[in-house]
Amino acid sequence: MTAEAVLQTALAAEHAAVYVYGALGGQTSQAGSPTFYAAIAAAYTEHRARRDLVTRELRDLGATPVAAEPAYALPTGIDTPAGVTRAALALERGCATTYAATVAGTVGPRRRWAIGALTDAAVRELAFGGRPQDLPGS
Protein backbone atom coordinates (compact mmCIF):
# COMPACT_ATOMS: atom_id res chain seq x y z
CA MET A 1 0.00 0.00 0.00
CA THR A 2 1.32 3.45 -0.85
CA ALA A 3 1.85 6.29 1.60
CA GLU A 4 -0.99 8.12 -0.10
CA ALA A 5 -3.35 5.18 0.37
CA VAL A 6 -2.59 4.73 4.07
CA LEU A 7 -2.91 8.48 4.64
CA GLN A 8 -6.28 8.48 2.86
CA THR A 9 -7.39 5.67 5.18
CA ALA A 10 -6.13 7.60 8.20
CA LEU A 11 -7.97 10.71 7.01
CA ALA A 12 -11.21 8.78 6.60
CA ALA A 13 -10.81 7.46 10.15
CA GLU A 14 -10.16 10.96 11.47
CA HIS A 15 -13.24 12.34 9.72
CA ALA A 16 -15.31 9.67 11.47
CA ALA A 17 -13.58 10.24 14.82
CA VAL A 18 -14.29 13.97 14.71
CA TYR A 19 -17.95 13.32 13.94
CA VAL A 20 -18.40 10.69 16.63
CA TYR A 21 -16.49 12.62 19.30
CA GLY A 22 -18.70 15.62 18.53
CA ALA A 23 -21.74 13.48 19.31
CA LEU A 24 -20.10 12.00 22.41
CA GLY A 25 -19.31 15.49 23.67
CA GLY A 26 -22.96 16.36 23.33
CA GLN A 27 -23.80 13.43 25.61
CA THR A 28 -21.43 14.45 28.42
CA SER A 29 -21.86 17.06 31.12
CA GLN A 30 -19.14 19.57 31.82
CA ALA A 31 -20.77 20.41 35.15
CA GLY A 32 -21.60 16.83 36.16
CA SER A 33 -18.36 15.13 35.07
CA PRO A 34 -15.72 17.77 34.37
CA THR A 35 -12.82 15.32 34.10
CA PHE A 36 -14.67 13.00 31.73
CA TYR A 37 -15.95 15.94 29.69
CA ALA A 38 -12.37 17.26 29.44
CA ALA A 39 -11.15 13.86 28.19
CA ILE A 40 -13.82 13.75 25.48
CA ALA A 41 -13.14 17.38 24.52
CA ALA A 42 -9.38 16.75 24.36
CA ALA A 43 -9.92 13.71 22.13
CA TYR A 44 -12.14 15.75 19.83
CA THR A 45 -9.53 18.52 19.60
CA GLU A 46 -6.69 16.06 18.94
CA HIS A 47 -8.59 14.24 16.21
CA ARG A 48 -9.49 17.54 14.50
CA ALA A 49 -5.83 18.54 14.54
CA ARG A 50 -4.82 15.15 13.11
CA ARG A 51 -7.50 15.37 10.43
CA ASP A 52 -6.17 18.77 9.39
CA LEU A 53 -2.56 17.57 9.39
CA VAL A 54 -3.31 14.48 7.30
CA THR A 55 -5.26 16.66 4.87
CA ARG A 56 -2.20 18.89 4.44
CA GLU A 57 0.10 15.86 4.04
CA LEU A 58 -2.09 14.49 1.27
CA ARG A 59 -2.15 17.84 -0.50
CA ASP A 60 1.65 17.97 -0.21
CA LEU A 61 1.72 14.61 -2.01
CA GLY A 62 -0.41 16.12 -4.79
CA ALA A 63 -3.44 14.03 -3.80
CA THR A 64 -7.02 15.10 -3.31
CA PRO A 65 -7.91 14.30 0.31
CA VAL A 66 -10.89 12.02 0.81
CA ALA A 67 -13.95 14.02 1.82
CA ALA A 68 -15.87 13.45 5.00
CA GLU A 69 -19.14 11.60 4.74
CA PRO A 70 -22.26 13.73 5.26
CA ALA A 71 -22.99 11.64 8.38
CA TYR A 72 -21.67 8.59 10.19
CA ALA A 73 -23.47 5.88 12.11
CA LEU A 74 -23.29 6.66 15.79
CA PRO A 75 -22.62 3.94 18.34
CA THR A 76 -25.64 2.67 20.20
CA GLY A 77 -26.06 3.17 23.92
CA ILE A 78 -24.36 6.57 24.16
CA ASP A 79 -27.13 7.92 26.37
CA THR A 80 -25.22 7.01 29.54
CA PRO A 81 -21.70 7.82 30.73
CA ALA A 82 -20.81 4.13 30.51
CA GLY A 83 -22.04 4.01 26.92
CA VAL A 84 -20.05 7.10 26.00
CA THR A 85 -16.96 5.56 27.60
CA ARG A 86 -17.43 2.31 25.65
CA ALA A 87 -17.90 4.25 22.41
CA ALA A 88 -14.79 6.38 23.02
CA LEU A 89 -12.75 3.26 23.81
CA ALA A 90 -13.93 1.54 20.63
CA LEU A 91 -13.18 4.65 18.62
CA GLU A 92 -9.63 4.87 19.96
CA ARG A 93 -9.06 1.16 19.34
CA GLY A 94 -10.13 1.66 15.74
CA CYS A 95 -7.83 4.65 15.40
CA ALA A 96 -4.95 2.64 16.88
CA THR A 97 -5.52 -0.06 14.27
CA THR A 98 -5.56 2.54 11.51
CA TYR A 99 -2.36 4.17 12.77
CA ALA A 100 -0.61 0.82 13.10
CA ALA A 101 -1.25 0.37 9.38
CA THR A 102 -0.07 3.94 8.78
CA VAL A 103 3.19 3.17 10.59
CA ALA A 104 3.66 0.12 8.38
CA GLY A 105 2.91 2.04 5.18
CA THR A 106 5.07 5.12 5.68
CA VAL A 107 8.72 6.02 6.18
CA GLY A 108 10.77 8.85 7.62
CA PRO A 109 8.97 11.81 9.19
CA ARG A 110 5.53 10.47 8.27
CA ARG A 111 6.29 7.20 10.04
CA ARG A 112 7.54 9.04 13.12
CA TRP A 113 4.34 11.08 13.12
CA ALA A 114 2.23 7.92 12.71
CA ILE A 115 4.06 6.30 15.64
CA GLY A 116 3.12 9.32 17.74
CA ALA A 117 -0.52 9.07 16.62
CA LEU A 118 -0.55 5.33 17.43
CA THR A 119 0.97 5.99 20.84
CA ASP A 120 -1.57 8.72 21.54
CA ALA A 121 -4.46 6.43 20.59
CA ALA A 122 -3.07 3.67 22.82
CA VAL A 123 -2.71 6.04 25.79
CA ARG A 124 -6.17 7.49 25.17
CA GLU A 125 -7.55 3.94 25.24
CA LEU A 126 -6.29 3.71 28.81
CA ALA A 127 -8.13 6.90 29.72
CA PHE A 128 -11.35 5.26 28.54
CA GLY A 129 -10.84 2.00 30.43
CA GLY A 130 -8.74 0.03 27.98
CA ARG A 131 -5.93 -2.27 29.00
CA PRO A 132 -2.33 -1.97 27.83
CA GLN A 133 -1.41 -4.11 24.85
CA ASP A 134 2.01 -5.21 23.70
CA LEU A 135 1.20 -4.14 20.14
CA PRO A 136 -1.58 -1.54 20.14
CA GLY A 137 -3.64 -1.48 17.00
CA SER A 138 -2.97 -5.12 16.15
ZANUNU-111007 format. One record per residue (C-alpha): y, z, x. Coordinates in steps of 0.001 Angstrom, whole numbers, plus 500000, padded with zeros to 6 digits. Example, Ala and Ser with C-alpha at 12.3 -4.5 7.8 and 13.67 -1.06 7.14 Angstrom:
# residues 2
495500507800512300;498940507140513670;
***
This chain:
# residues 138
500000500000500000;503455499146501322;506294501605501852;508120499898499008;505181500365496651;504733504069497413;508476504641497092;508482502859493721;505668505180492613;507605508202493873;510707507012492032;508776506595488791;507461510151489195;510956511471489841;512337509719486757;509665511466484695;510240514821486420;513975514714485713;513318513938482054;510687516631481595;512624519296483510;515622518533481299;513480519310478265;512001522411479899;515485523672480692;516358523328477036;513433525610476203;514447528417478565;517060531115478142;519569531820480863;520409535147479225;516832536158478398;515126535072481637;517772534370484275;515321534102487184;513004531733485329;515943529694484052;517260529439487628;513861528190488854;513755525482486178;517384524517486858;516749524358490618;513709522133490084;515748519825487859;518519519602490467;516055518945493308;514239516207491410;517541514505490506;518536514539494165;515153513113495180;515375510431492503;518771509386493827;517574509388497443;514478507297496690;516658504872494740;518886504436497805;515862504044500096;514486501267497914;517836499496497853;517972499793501652;514611497991501722;516120495213499587;514034496201496564;515100496688492984;514297500306492094;512022500809489107;514017501815486046;513453505003484134;511600504740480860;513725505260477738;511641508381477014;508586510189478332;505879512107476534;506655515787476705;503938518336477380;502670520199474359;503167523918473940;506569524156475637;507920526367472865;507011529535474777;507823530729478302;504126530512479195;504013526916477963;507105525997479949;505560527600483036;502312525648482569;504246522411482105;506376523017485209;503257523806487246;501536520634486065;504650518618486820;504873519963490374;501158519345490943;501662515738489866;504645515396492171;502636516879495053;499941514267494478;502545511515494441;504170512771497636;500823513102499388;500373509376498754;503945508781499928;503170510587503189;500115508381503659;502036505183502911;505118505684505069;506019506177508722;508849507621510773;511808509189508968;510473508271505528;507196510039506291;509037513121507538;511077513122504338;507915512714502226;506299515643504061;509324517742503118;509068516619499485;505334517426499450;505985520837500971;508718521537498428;506431520592495536;503669522823496930;506043525789497289;507493525167493828;503938525241492450;503705528812493713;506900529717491871;505264528539488649;502004530427489156;500029527980491263;497730529005494071;498033527833497668;495893524854498591;494785523698502015;495856520141501201;498460520141498416;498516517002496365;494881516149497026;
***
